[in-house]
Amino acid sequence: MNRVFKRLMRNRLTLPFVPFYRRYPYSGGLAIDSADARGCLDMKLGFFCNRIPKSANSTIVTTLARIRFNQEIPSKQAKKLFLTPSLLYKSEVDEFEQLFRFTFVRNPFTRTLSAYLDKVERRAIERRAIRDNKKTAFKKFLLELDAGKLHSNAHWAPQSDLFLIPADQFDFIGRVESLQTDLSKVKNRLLDTDSAEPVKSFLGNATNATSKLALYYDDETARLVRKLYRQDFDLFGYSLDLPE
């Protein structure tokens, strides 16, 4: 029985009381088990990655798996190969601050649209349940988030609410908009090299949201995203103007 599986046998109802969350209480708004699943650690390689859905998550985790295990591993499998914070022993939590702690974020306009295209529109198309035009359907989705469903799914929850440690305790916060450069910095830090080798992208759930902004956004939907994700805009320094 491998080490990760043994740790997963813990009672999930005790999550708020495990060593990590006693040290770093979670208050981001998601169910704690959902938030915990976004933490990705490897004590041997010496990193903690706070995975953010729809922020190049699959590319990042497959890159980490390639570094750690020296082979290509599909993203769904790769996500299961690393520890999550709730599985750390107290002695490992004591070492947590020595890890290289990083995350990647994305412009809220493109991330929100990408989540909608992947998790809402794609499934509606599969069910042949499309009844409205693109902008109307997207607006209905945002209004539902505004009515209380913002934290109903990690894919469209605010990125800052997925953080398992305070933002100022990350050693590095990369951006999807500069993924090649920023993920190369992470690779070089973990491998202690200075390589310019291109990062391999994993596009299994790609939606090309950046090229579709004009098809879905109007003044009202842009206003809703600014309202819902204002903390992300402010914390990560993204412009409140819709990208062109």
Residue pairs with C-beta under 8 A, 6 or more apart in sequence:
4 80
4 81
4 82
4 83
4 87
7 83
7 87
8 87
10 18
10 86
10 87
12 33
15 21
15 32
15 33
15 36
15 86
16 25
16 26
16 32
18 86
18 87
18 88
19 88
19 89
19 90
19 92
19 93
20 85
20 86
20 88
20 93
20 96
21 32
21 85
21 86
23 93
23 96
24 85
24 164
24 165
26 32
26 35
26 36
26 164
28 35
28 151
28 157
28 160
28 161
28 162
28 163
29 150
29 151
29 157
29 158
29 161
30 151
30 154
30 157
30 161
30 162
33 86
34 154
35 154
35 162
35 164
36 84
36 85
36 86
36 164
37 84
37 154
38 50
38 51
38 52
38 53
38 154
38 162
38 164
39 48
39 49
39 50
39 51
39 84
39 85
39 86
39 164
40 48
40 49
40 50
40 51
40 61
40 64
40 79
40 82
40 83
40 84
41 47
41 48
41 49
41 82
41 83
41 84
41 85
41 88
41 99
42 64
42 68
42 82
42 83
43 83
43 92
43 95
43 99
44 68
45 64
45 67
45 68
45 190
46 98
46 99
46 100
46 190
47 64
47 99
47 100
47 101
47 102
47 190
48 85
48 96
48 99
48 100
48 101
48 102
48 165
49 60
49 61
49 64
49 102
49 103
50 101
50 102
50 103
50 162
50 163
50 164
50 165
50 170
51 57
51 60
51 61
51 79
51 103
52 103
52 104
52 105
52 106
52 159
52 162
53 115
53 154
53 155
53 162
54 106
54 111
54 114
54 115
54 118
54 155
54 156
55 104
55 105
55 106
55 111
55 159
55 176
56 104
56 106
56 176
56 179
56 183
56 201
57 75
57 104
58 75
58 202
58 203
58 204
58 205
59 179
59 183
59 199
59 200
59 201
59 202
59 203
60 104
60 183
61 75
61 78
61 79
61 82
62 72
62 73
62 74
62 75
62 78
62 200
62 202
63 183
63 186
63 187
63 199
63 200
64 78
64 82
65 71
65 73
65 77
65 78
65 81
65 82
66 72
66 73
66 200
67 187
67 190
67 191
68 81
68 82
69 81
73 81
75 202
75 204
85 164
88 96
100 171
100 172
100 186
100 189
100 190
101 165
101 169
101 170
101 171
101 172
102 170
102 171
102 172
102 173
102 174
102 186
103 163
103 170
103 172
103 173
103 174
104 173
104 174
104 175
104 176
104 179
104 182
104 183
105 159
105 173
105 174
105 175
105 176
105 232
105 236
106 114
106 159
106 175
106 176
106 177
107 176
107 177
107 238
107 243
108 158
108 159
108 225
108 228
108 229
108 232
108 233
108 238
109 213
109 217
109 222
109 225
109 242
109 243
110 176
110 209
110 210
110 213
110 243
111 156
111 159
111 176
111 209
112 142
112 156
112 225
112 228
112 229
113 138
113 207
113 209
113 212
113 213
113 216
113 217
114 207
114 209
115 153
115 155
115 156
116 138
116 141
116 156
116 216
117 207
117 209
117 212
118 155
118 205
118 207
119 153
119 155
119 156
120 141
121 130
121 137
122 207
124 130
124 137
130 137
131 137
132 140
134 215
134 216
135 215
135 216
135 217
135 218
135 221
138 216
138 217
138 221
139 218
139 220
139 221
139 224
142 221
142 224
142 225
142 228
143 224
145 156
145 224
145 228
146 224
146 227
146 228
150 156
150 157
150 158
150 228
151 157
151 161
154 162
158 228
158 229
158 231
158 232
159 229
159 232
159 236
160 167
160 231
160 232
160 235
160 236
161 231
163 170
167 173
167 235
172 182
172 185
172 186
172 189
173 236
174 182
174 183
174 185
174 186
175 182
175 236
179 199
179 201
180 198
180 199
183 199
184 195
184 196
184 197
184 198
184 199
187 193
187 195
187 197
187 199
188 194
188 195
210 243
213 242
213 243
217 242
222 242
226 233
226 240
232 238
233 239
233 240
